[in-house]
């Protein structure tokens, strides 16, 4: 492709709306174009890279035995109501009505649609296992779209669904997809870490998230260098403090602690460690109609942070159906007092207690009385929980739940996730198969997603410098760019055309920058666009020499035209 004929518009200035490198560079290169907040289109060069990511995915999915189909993004509400997700998915589900008032949604994912296909088309165990996938536009009505393609309202996703007779079959399908994902992201040039993850609104039992390591990522992962433990902080289990079995329980008493509403204040006032305190967090929940459904009081050790995902999982409610309570309103019903709430004597609310508190003795908690705390509070004698479970965030430096070594944290971009759905959808939607004895069984399912456009952004996040993008060969919009310094110079133009023709014959995707621009503009654009190989045809063209440079390297070499052509063909064939 000749740049003089190509639709391309690069920007010298950083767009005001862009905050992270991928968003900045994809806008500056003109590879994406914003329509409205959270909705982007793809211009020629950006779309070429998207298609290359899609092709890598197709090759690996097809090679793993999956079959590609394509379903509509418009989904009838009845299927989501059957599965129970019409409410559970929350306000991110983009709902709409047709002219007859029938409810639909724009699909953020397609579990219901694929389950419907299988329940209508599969009846016998002989038809299983099966894996169907698609690459399609998805929609989520994000409250705060940001970071360009990272958190957008419209995006391209590959979603696959496996269907097996039993859980042993699911384990095999899951591993097949896990291995395929590992290959896909390596081929895209991404450094990824698979970590255990929460299943969220998708549901099911087990899940792994493929996280591209990046400081701008929204996923925070905890990992151990001494063992294989790695999980999102939403999912990571915590090690409870050792139970204080040899400590005698002292009599509980109320003490005056004026103005000490925070853990730091009360610990300082009573001259105790924060590990001797109990922190209270107060919530209100809502039902499917958005009406208040009850109050929740969650308690963790004072130095701990509450993990909201663990809390909603313990309550078995959607994440969107809980929020912090109005303390005065909750107090009138339950007896809590803002800033001085403790677990003793609360009523008419669900009390959720972190799993390590029952083993701790003589703790300090709010006294449910203004300016008072209770000391020597002990589980079982002074309070109990309706639910006792791990509610803690696994912090950096905490002991690994597997081997006990200090854990580390890193940030990353979720580019893919695999789920063991089990029979969540097949049971609710009646997707059954008959075994050898004509007995009905629910089909055992898995689902597997890759954010195609998010993967594009993640590649840019991991492959750029101060001058622009540095594309891996496999997903670069073009492999080679020929920078023709003086298009009006007949010798230079002839050499550039020769290189252009020879590379095209060899199957190399090549750009010829034949624009009548200053050389400095062309060099800056070449670096900004990030094409892996640059061949510059300049003043030594008459001697049969050109400048050869890899975008990822600082050094450039002067070599013959023949060597430049052969070197370019060799590296493209090796890395594409």
N, C-alpha and C positions, 0 to 999 in steps of 0.2 A: 504494500500500500504506500502511495506517495502522500506525504504529509500535506503537500500543496492542495491535494484533492480531498483531504479528510476533514470531517467535522470535528474540530478540536478547539477548545478554548481553555488555555491555562491561565491561572491567576497568580499575580506576584504577591498580593497581600493576603494575609490570613483572614478568612471570613470571621466576622464577629461572633457568630453563633457556635463556631467550632471550638471545642475545648481539648480534645485528645488528638494525638497524631493521625490516627486513621481517618477521623472525620475531616481534619484539616487537609490532609494530603489528597484524599479522594475528591474533595471539593476543588482544591487548587489544580489538580490535574484535569479537572473536567470529566472525571470518570463517573461521577454521580451528579444528579441534579435534584435539588429539593423542590417539591411541589407544595406541600404544607408541612407543618410540624409532624415529624415522625413518618413521613411518606416521601420516598425518594425514587426517582427514575434512574436508569442506567444508560449512559451514553456509550458510543461505539467501543472505546477501549475498555471501559469498566465491564460492559456486557461480555466482551470476549473472555475476560478473566472469570466471570461468573460461570460461563459455559464450560470453561476448562475444569473448574471445581466440580461442576455437575458431571462432566464426563469421567473424571476420576472416580466419583461416587458410583456412577453407573457401572463402570468396569468392575469395581470391587463387589458391588451388590449382585450383579449378574453372575460373577464368578463364584459367589457364595450360594448360588441356587435361588436367589430371590427373583421374582417376576415383576416387571414394571407395569403399572396401570396409571390412569389419570382420572381422578374424580373431581366433582364440582366443589368449589369453595363455598357455595351456598348450601346450607344444610337445614333440613326441617327440624323444628323444635321438638317434635314428637320423639325423635331418636334420642335426643339429649335428655328428655324427660324420662324415657325408659331407663336410661343408665343412671339417672339421679344427678346428672351434672348440670342441668339447666340452671339450678341455683348455685350449686357447689362451686362452679367455675368463677362466679363473681362478676363484678362490673367490667372486667377485661374482655368478657365475651361480647362481641359486637352483634347486638340483636337488631333485627329489623322486621318489618311487616310488609307483605305484598298488598296489592290493591283490594284484596278480599279480606284483609285483616288476619291472615294466617301468619304465625310466628316462624321466623327463620333466624339463623345466625351465620355470620361469616366465620368459617372454620379456623380456629387457632391450632387444631389438631384433628385427627380423623378416626379415633378409636371406634366411635359409634357407626360411622359409615362402613368401615371395613368389617366390623362385626356383623352388620346387616347383610353385607355381601356373602359372608361365609355361612351365616345361618340359613340363607336361601339357596346356596349352591352346594354345600357340603352336608352329607348325611351319613357317610360311612367312614369307618376307621381307615379304609383303604385309600381314602383321598388325603390323608394326613401323613406327614407334616406338610405344611405349606407356608410360604413367606411371600407376601405381596408388598410392594412399595410404590411410592410416587415421589416426584419432585414437583412442588406446586407452591403457589402463593398462599400465604397464611395471614391471618389478621388478629391483632390483639389491641383493644382500645386502651392503650397505656395512659395512665393518669399523667405521667411526666415523661414523654418521649425525650431521649437525650443521647448524646454521644453518637449521632449519626446512625449507622447501621447496627450499632450495638443494642440499642433499645428503641426499636421503631414500631410503628403501628401496622405496617405492612412489610412482610419479609418472605424470602423464599426458603423453604425447608424441605428436606428429604425426610419422609416418615415411612417406616416399614412396620409390618405387623406379622408376627409368626403365630402359627396355629398348630398345636400339638395334641397328642392323645393324653399325655400325662406330664408330670413335673420332671421326670427324667428327660423326656423329649424337650421340654422347655429349657432345661439346663444346657442341653446340647445346642439348641437354636441360639440361646443367649450368648454362649461362648463363641459360636460362629460369627455373630454380629460384633461382639466385642473385638475379636481378632481382625475383622474387616475394618472396623473403625480405626484400630491402631494403624493399619496399613494406609487408610485414606488420609489421615492427618499427617503421617510421615511423608507421603507423596506430595501433599500440599506444602511441605516445608515447615510444618508447625512443630514446636516443642510442646508436647501435651503430656499431662499427668492424669491418668484415670483415677478417680477418687469415689468412695462411697458417697451417695447423695440421698437426700430426701425425695420421696416420690411425688409430693405436692398434689396438685389437682388431677394429675394423671392417675394416681393411685397405684395399687399393687404392693408387693412385698419388698423386693430388693431393687436397687438401682445404682448405676455408676454414671458419673458425670465425667466427660472428657474435657479437661480444663487446659486451655492454652495459657501458659505462664505469661503474665503481664501485670505490671504495676497499676494499670488503669482498669483492670478487670473488676467486675462487681461481685464475683465469687471469691470468698475467702476460704482457703483450705488449710487444714491442719495435717501435718505429716510428721513421720518419725524417720530419722536417718538410721536408726538401729534396727528397725524391722520394716515390714511392708505396709504398716498402717498409713492410710491416707483417706481423708474424708472432708467433705465440706463442713464448715463449722456449724451449719444447720443440723447436720447428721451426726457429727462426731460424738461418740460416747465420752463420758467423763468418769474419772476415778473418784469415788467418794473418799472423804477423810476417814481415817481409821476410827472405828467405834470406840467410844471412851467407856469400855466395860468395867474398868476398875475405879471409876469416879463415883463417889456417893452423891445422890440427889439431895440438894439443899432445899429448904422451904421456899416456895415462890413468894415474892413480895413486890408491891408497887413502890416505886421511888419517884420522887419529884425531879423531873428533868426539863426545866422551863426552856422553851424555844429551841429544843434539839430535835429538829424534824428529819435531819439526814443521818445516815449511818456514821459519817465522819464526826458530826457534832455530838451524837450521843456517846460514841466510843471515846471521844476526847473528854467529854464531861464526866464520864464514869471511870476514866482511865483504864479502859480495857481494849483488847485487840479487836479489830473488826471481825475476826473469825469467831468471836464469841457472841456475835449479834445475829439477829434474824431480820432479813429485809422483806418487806411486804409490797406487792404490786397488785393493784385493784383494777378489775375489768368488768365491762358489761358485754353480754352476748346478745345476738339478734337471731330471730327465726327466719324462715324462708320469705316471709312477707316484710321483713325489715323492722319488725316490732321487737322491743326489748324482751329477751328470753330468760334473763336471770343474771346474777352477779357471780364473779369469780374472784377469789383471793388466792394469789400464788405466793409461796414463801420459799426463799433460798437463803443460804448463809450470807451474811452482810457483805463479804468481799467478793461474792459471786455476781455474775450477770445472768439475767433470765434469758433463756433461749426461747423466743416466741414460737418457733416452729415446733419445738418439743412440747410446748404448752398446748397449742391447737391440736397436735396429734393426740395428746393425752385426753383432751376433751372430745376428740373425734368430731371436730367442726371445721368448716372452711376457714381459711386464714382471714378472709374479708369480713367474717361475721363476728369479730371481736374487736373492741377498742378500749382504751383507758376509760375508766368510769369517772363520772362526776362524784367526787368524794362525799360531798354533802348529801346528794341524793342517795348514794349507796349507804351512807352512815345511818340515814333515817330508817332504812330497811334492815341492815345487818348489824349495826352497832359499831362499825369501824369509825375511826377518827383520823382525818387526814394528817399525815406526818407522825401519827402515834398509833398506827394499826398493828396489832399482833394477832396470833392465831387463837388466843385463849378467849373463849366466850363469844366468838362470832357466830352468827346464826343466819339462816335464810340465804345462804350462798354456798357455792361449791368451793371447798378448800382443797387446794392442790399443793402438796408439800414435796420439796426436793428430797430425793432418796437418801441424802447423807444426814439430814436433820434428825431423824429418829435415833441415830447413834451418838449424837452430841449432847453433852450434859450441861445443865446450869447456864442456859443461854439467856441473852437479853433480847426482849422483843417489845414492840409497842404495847402499851397498857390499855388501848381502846378508851383512853381518857385523856383529855387535853393536858399537855405538859407532864405526862406520866409514862414511864416505861416499867415493864415487869422484868425482874431479874430472877435467875434460877428457874427458868422455864424448861420443862422437860417433856418430851414427846411421850404420849401414852398416859401419863399422869395428868398433865395440864391441858393438853390438846391432842387431837388426832386429825388426820386428813381423809377426805373422801377419796382422793387419789394420791398415791405416793409413787413418784417416778423421777427419773433423771430430768431435771429442768435446766441444767447449767450449760453455759457456753464454755467449750474447751479453749482455754487461753494459751497463748504462747508461753512455754516454760512449764505448763502443767504436765503431770506425768502421763505418758502414753498409756492408753487403756489396754494395750496388748503387752508391752514389755516394760513399762514404767520409766523409760528414758524421757527426758524433757522434749516436748513436741515443739515443732517450729511452724510458723505461719507463712503463707505466701498468697498472693492475689493472682487471679486468673480470669480468663474469659471462657464461659461455658460455650463450647462449640458443638457438643453432642451429648446425648444422654440415652442410656439403654435401661429398660424397665422389665422386670418380671411382673406382668399383670396378673398371672394366675387365672382365676375364673371370675374376676370382678365384673367384666363386661358380658362374658358368655352366660353367666347365671342370671344377671339382671335383664338380659335381652333374649334369652332363650336360644343361644347358639350351642346346639347339641350334636353329638355324633353317636352312631350305634356301633357297639363293639361286635366281636365275633358271635356273641350270643344274642344279638339284637337288643341289647340293653343300652339305654340312653346314658350318656355322660356329658358334662359340660366340657367344651373345648378349652384347652389351657393355652393362654395367650402371652405374648411378649410384645413390646413396642420399642421402636428404635428411631430416634430423631437426630438429624444433623441440621444446624442452621447454616444454610449455604451462604447467604449474604453476610451473616455474622462471621463465618469462616474467612470470607474475603477481608473483612475488617481486621480480624485477628492476625492474618498473614501480614498486613501492612503494619500492625502494631509491633510485630516481632522483627520486621524487615524494613527498616528505614534508617536514615541519618538526617543530619541537618539540611541536606540538599534535596531530599525527596525520598521516594519509594525505592527499595531494592528488591525487585521481584525474584522469587525462586523461579527457575526456568519452567517448572511444571505448570505454573498458573500465570505466567507473564502474558500480557496481552499480545506481545510480539517477542520473538527471541533476540533479534538483532536490529539495531538502528544504525543506518549509514548516514553520517553527518557530512553533507556536501557543503564545503565552506563557501565556494563561489559557484553558484549554479550557472553563471554566464561564461565561466571558463570552460572552453570546449574539452580540454584535456581532462580536467577534474570531472566534468560531467560524464565523459566517456568511461572513465575508470569506475565511477560510482555506478553507472548503468551496468557495467560488466559484473561488478560484485553483486549487485541487486539481482541480476538475471541468474547468475550461477547459484546463489543461495536459494532462490526460489525453486530452481530445478532440483536441488538437493532436499527439498521439503522443509526448508527453514522459513519460518514466518518472519518477514523482514519489513521494516519501515525505511523508506528513503526520505530523508529530510531535505527536500529540494526547494524549500521556501526561500524567497528572496528576503531573508532576515539577516541581521548581523550575526557573526559567528558566536558571539557571547550569548545571545538569546537562544541559539540552537543548542549550545552546550548546557545551558541552564535547564532548558526544557528536557533534554535527554536525561539529565540527572533527576529532575523532578518526576518524569514519567517512569523512571526506574527500569528501563529495558536492560536485560542482563548483559548484552554485548554491544559495545559501540565501536564502530569502525569509522574513523575520520579520514575523509579524502580532502587533502589540502595541497600545500605548495610543493610537496615532493611527489605528487601524482605523476608528473612527467618522468620521474626516475623509477616509476613502478613501485613506489613505497606509500604506505598508509600508516595511520596510528591505530593501534588495537588496544582496547581497554575493557576490562570486566567492571561492571557497575559496582560490584562488592569490594573491589580492590582499589587501593589508592594509586598504584603504579600503572603506567601506560607504556606500551612498547611500540617501537617503529619496526615494521616488518614489510616484507614483500606482499603484493596483492594476493599472490597464490597462497602464501602462508596464512594470511588473514582469513581467506576463504576456508581453507582446510581446518584451521584452528576453530573457527566459528562452527563449522559443521560438526566437528568432533565433540565439542563441549555441549552443543545442543542435543545431539543424539545420546550423549551420556546422561544428561540431567533432565531431559524433558519428560 
